[in-house]
């Protein structure tokens, strides 16, 4: 039994074929071409799938199902992409479309959700069933897994740690809210804060750097640049406190931090962990593991494959 | 089948006998006498139980079990009161002691947890299975109920919304943390903030009021006192945002607000609700009910009786 996992991003589509023990038989990536419209994106996914099947050397009939991680909100039951701004999709019936193309059952979920499932299955979340995962990249994604299942909650879109209000007088977020964690601690927010200070004439090794990215800021912080350190520490501080506050409410067994920013390692994880532990204070009657994600950018397609596998297993049990 | 519910407070013990449909056959209250030691407290509970049984007119054998709500942290499995500062108890084997006295199964839980169970069973939480309840009194208690069960989480003591950090540079909390919600929005915090401003010479109708209590502040706010309004609005604002942030993580079906402060009504609930709705912003694809608790100070013993009932039912199913 093999499963196709697809991590549909705004820029690239990553995919893999995974067996039911979580071994990756093939993996690859193609550009999304979102600007060319949904049909082209679908064709890109179909092409990637064909390449993966050939690479894995499996027969058509051995592929049991596919899962897709979506950069946006998903109606899981209906198999509908409700809103994916990076793809310019709204209310797009992706499940139905893909099932027609691939001829196997397709299930969808939000990208942060599938990444968390991937880490639970094969990464830092192995051995845990109650997981809080946060993915710090362009935005801040999150997932709450309780008893092995993604919690979707009242509105169906799951946890939104990125939109927790940490500074009610703060900047306006893309979501329309004010002072969301995402406006202070995402890759985008880190770059914005540095750019603002540079414009004010603040000295920094990042001055005159064209096309500044979060990874440049993180690198500069590691090299001791004062401005970069200040911005990274502030982001880490907001993240650490927001995660501690989430723990006060959820009491997960583990907190996993993933995404590009977290991959920068100790320069952000160390101050984050310090503020996390400080904020939890005397309530930590035993230490709560705070772990870096392990699967990197494979978490999405591995988790998407797990989504397909787990739905098949549920179907069998019913 | 009848159940005894006891709400063990620092000052008074409230209790009732409740049938399995939630009807209250008898209710009463005695002083706790915590300063006289645990044996005296136990005797007070036994006396209250006898009075309740006589009032309800039920036979000894008809009482199937008892539940007790504890103002502190509880090891539910072991039936141990881990720490109850108001009672000066630590690691007190209350379940065992009470079972000896009463001759029926006794189960314990935290007071905020049993209050939430009470509201779920017979109050504002009827028809809901995923509930976030906050109890605003001297401190701030909270409970997360998912699928009808209190969530205890990794450390076993459940949700601690009162210790979410809302102002990292804020005042020191009794828990040792800094800027906990409890230091800004509990009854105690409301009184402290008013007293501090009065000392600074701020004019207010509350000047020279001996033994100032939160209810005086809430009354003054209702009558338009500027200082009282400012303090109450600030508390409401912190509460509204903290509850919205909790909703972003948990996605409950309903939020219930109980406790003495909440009983003051619209003067605090209206600004709280405004900030709550504002903080959730565009994420509210349908309105999430934010309700005042309905059982008042009966929630504790009704929920404690439900605890006893639900454990008995679980036992029967196993």
Interface residues (C-beta under 8 A of the other chain):
Chain A: X130 X142 X144 X146 X151 X152 X153 X154 X155 X157 X158 X159 X160 X161 X163 X164 X165 X168 X175 X176 X177 X237 X241 X244 X245 X246 X247 X248 X249 X250 X251 X252 X253 X279 X281 X282 X283 X284 X285 X286 X288
Chain B: X130 X142 X144 X146 X151 X152 X153 X154 X155 X157 X158 X159 X160 X161 X163 X164 X165 X168 X175 X176 X177 X237 X241 X244 X245 X246 X247 X248 X249 X250 X251 X252 X253 X279 X281 X282 X283 X284 X285 X286 X288
